[in-house]
Amino acid sequence: MTKNIDMTRGSIMRPVVLFALPICIGNILQQLYNTVDTLVIGNFCGTQSLAAVGTSGQPVELLLCIFMGLGTGVSILVAQYTGSGDTESMKKTVATSVSFLYMCAVPLTVLGLFISPLVLKFMDVPPDVWDYCISYLNIIFLGTLGNLGYNMNAGILRGVGDSRASLLFLFISCVVNVVLDLVFVAVFRMDVAGAALATAAAMFCSWFFSIAYIKKRYPALEITVLPRALDKKTLRRVLMIGLPLGLNNSIYSIGHILLQTLINAQGAVFIAACAVGGRLTGMANVAISSFSSSATTFAGQNIGAGQFDRLRRGARMIPFYSGLLTAAAGVLMTVFCRPLLGFFTQDDWVLQMAERYVVTVMPFTWTFAVFSSMLNFVNGIGEVRYPTAVNIMMLWLVRIPSAYLIAHVIGGTYIMACYPISFTCGMLGMMTFFATKKWKRLRQGEEKKVSDF
């Protein structure tokens, strides 16, 4: 295999930043083609179309989130095997992941087509937005295999320390999406169906290119396009790590649906405003997921290599720098939010509500950056139960109750204030892990085996 970023020696932050930088740039590209959807629809379609794209993400998240957690489990295992130099186990993990991909993707495609209308009904989607949502979701779910396949392969590459490849794939996906968006929506006037078709095609392109890349650059992993082998022991390990993450994601998605129901109750204008505001906050938060991915790989490689002192130092430094960068971006986006929001729509009411969303959420997302880095760091050492518990409590005991309380006491158009409240509580909750006996034993190097986690 080619030489990749080794996080088990030398400076702490240098390899973390080198690993995070391509992911960060890739996140910018990801936000770009998500933003292009919103820009094109906002300028060539109506408010209902914009609202449909904003609210349709929840059914997709609900059905695909468990598999995404399992993909993270694969990434953690590959990172641990990279740290220990166990190539044979890496091959088994990759082969098992390919088989498991098809076992999940095909049923999820069919299930999505039947379940998404029920989810939309539960979310109380406004009647004038309904048909647009159904049109968008039917096409998005047909692209499930490409979506899951790309994310699985990106996780494998992050595990071996190669974050640059994901940047290449996202660049390809972004170009395909932008071109097809303009063709399908702006030229052929296919509305939200055209945006969905562009997104699905882009994900399939990224998946195919990722397979070709891994086969060429990492032949020792022996990745295949079609299923070939499924090792039961490896699958159990993937499930042990990934299933709690996936279940956590699913519970989290149900919470998002409840919050989206509150948003939908305010009407199409507010739905569109949250979609636009969410795009802007997403652009400012590109460092969060990149440092979080770095934290997972850093922890996985160092626990595999038995570098416990580096784990202790990395646990402090990675969340600090992630929070610092996110805070700086948040200030800039808050100050210049109105002219930036003007690129998405010219509707005065949408702009007013979107500005309220950004000003309420953006100055506090640094707390989410710190929380996310710590959560993914702890996941990387294989301790997934504690982060899962904190994540669930942050959502169900803080975010959802505070959202309903704000809607009842202050007003529904201020419910976005629940996000900074829950971010802060989640950050404090994850900080408590580093006072546990498990972390103290780990700091002292008493737990020598990755399997103990």
Rosetta blueprint (number, residue, H / E / L):
1 M L
2 T L
3 K L
4 N L
5 I L
6 D L
7 M L
8 T L
9 R L
10 G L
11 S L
12 I L
13 M H
14 R H
15 P H
16 V H
17 V H
18 L H
19 F H
20 A H
21 L H
22 P H
23 I H
24 C H
25 I H
26 G H
27 N H
28 I H
29 L H
30 Q H
31 Q H
32 L H
33 Y H
34 N H
35 T H
36 V H
37 D H
38 T H
39 L H
40 V H
41 I H
42 G H
43 N H
44 F H
45 C L
46 G L
47 T H
48 Q H
49 S H
50 L H
51 A H
52 A H
53 V H
54 G H
55 T H
56 S L
57 G H
58 Q H
59 P H
60 V H
61 E H
62 L H
63 L H
64 L H
65 C H
66 I H
67 F H
68 M H
69 G H
70 L H
71 G H
72 T H
73 G H
74 V H
75 S H
76 I H
77 L H
78 V H
79 A H
80 Q H
81 Y H
82 T H
83 G H
84 S H
85 G L
86 D L
87 T H
88 E H
89 S H
90 M H
91 K H
92 K H
93 T H
94 V H
95 A H
96 T H
97 S H
98 V H
99 S H
100 F H
101 L H
102 Y H
103 M H
104 C H
105 A H
106 V H
107 P H
108 L H
109 T H
110 V H
111 L H
112 G H
113 L H
114 F H
115 I H
116 S H
117 P H
118 L H
119 V H
120 L H
121 K H
122 F H
123 M L
124 D L
125 V L
126 P L
127 P H
128 D H
129 V H
130 W H
131 D H
132 Y H
133 C H
134 I H
135 S H
136 Y H
137 L H
138 N H
139 I H
140 I H
141 F H
142 L H
143 G L
144 T H
145 L H
146 G H
147 N H
148 L H
149 G H
150 Y H
151 N H
152 M H
153 N H
154 A H
155 G H
156 I H
157 L H
158 R H
159 G H
160 V L
161 G L
162 D L
163 S L
164 R H
165 A H
166 S H
167 L H
168 L H
169 F H
170 L H
171 F H
172 I H
173 S H
174 C H
175 V H
176 V H
177 N H
178 V H
179 V H
180 L H
181 D H
182 L H
183 V H
184 F H
185 V H
186 A H
187 V H
188 F L
189 R L
190 M L
191 D H
192 V H
193 A H
194 G H
195 A H
196 A H
197 L H
198 A H
199 T H
200 A H
201 A H
202 A H
203 M H
204 F H
205 C H
206 S H
207 W H
208 F H
209 F H
210 S H
211 I H
212 A H
213 Y H
214 I H
215 K H
216 K H
217 R H
218 Y L
219 P H
220 A H
221 L H
222 E L
223 I L
224 T L
225 V L
226 L L
227 P L
228 R L
229 A L
230 L L
231 D L
232 K H
233 K H
234 T H
235 L H
236 R H
237 R H
238 V H
239 L H
240 M H
241 I H
242 G H
243 L H
244 P H
245 L H
246 G H
247 L H
248 N H
249 N H
250 S H
251 I H
252 Y H
253 S H
254 I H
255 G H
256 H H
257 I H
258 L H
259 L H
260 Q H
261 T H
262 L H
263 I H
264 N H
265 A L
266 Q L
267 G L
268 A H
269 V H
270 F H
271 I H
272 A H
273 A H
274 C H
275 A H
276 V H
277 G H
278 G H
279 R H
280 L H
281 T H
282 G H
283 M H
284 A H
285 N L
286 V H
287 A H
288 I H
289 S H
290 S H
291 F H
292 S H
293 S H
294 S H
295 A H
296 T H
297 T H
298 F H
299 A H
300 G H
301 Q H
302 N H
303 I H
304 G H
305 A H
306 G L
307 Q L
308 F H
309 D H
310 R H
311 L H
312 R H
313 R H
314 G H
315 A H
316 R H
317 M H
318 I H
319 P H
320 F H
321 Y H
322 S H
323 G H
324 L H
325 L H
326 T H
327 A H
328 A H
329 A H
330 G H
331 V H
332 L H
333 M H
334 T H
335 V H
336 F L
337 C H
338 R H
339 P H
340 L H
341 L H
342 G L
343 F L
344 F L
345 T L
346 Q L
347 D L
348 D H
349 W H
350 V H
351 L H
352 Q H
353 M H
354 A H
355 E H
356 R H
357 Y H
358 V H
359 V H
360 T H
361 V H
362 M H
363 P H
364 F H
365 T H
366 W H
367 T H
368 F H
369 A H
370 V H
371 F H
372 S H
373 S H
374 M H
375 L H
376 N H
377 F H
378 V H
379 N H
380 G H
381 I L
382 G L
383 E L
384 V L
385 R H
386 Y H
387 P H
388 T H
389 A H
390 V H
391 N H
392 I H
393 M H
394 M H
395 L H
396 W H
397 L H
398 V H
399 R H
400 I H
401 P H
402 S H
403 A H
404 Y H
405 L H
406 I H
407 A H
408 H H
409 V H
410 I L
411 G L
412 G H
413 T H
414 Y H
415 I H
416 M H
417 A H
418 C H
419 Y H
420 P H
421 I H
422 S H
423 F H
424 T H
425 C H
426 G H
427 M H
428 L H
429 G H
430 M H
431 M H
432 T H
433 F H
434 F H
435 A H
436 T L
437 K H
438 K H
439 W H
440 K H
441 R H
442 L H
443 R H
444 Q L
445 G L
446 E L
447 E L
448 K L
449 K L
450 V H
451 S H
452 D H
453 F L
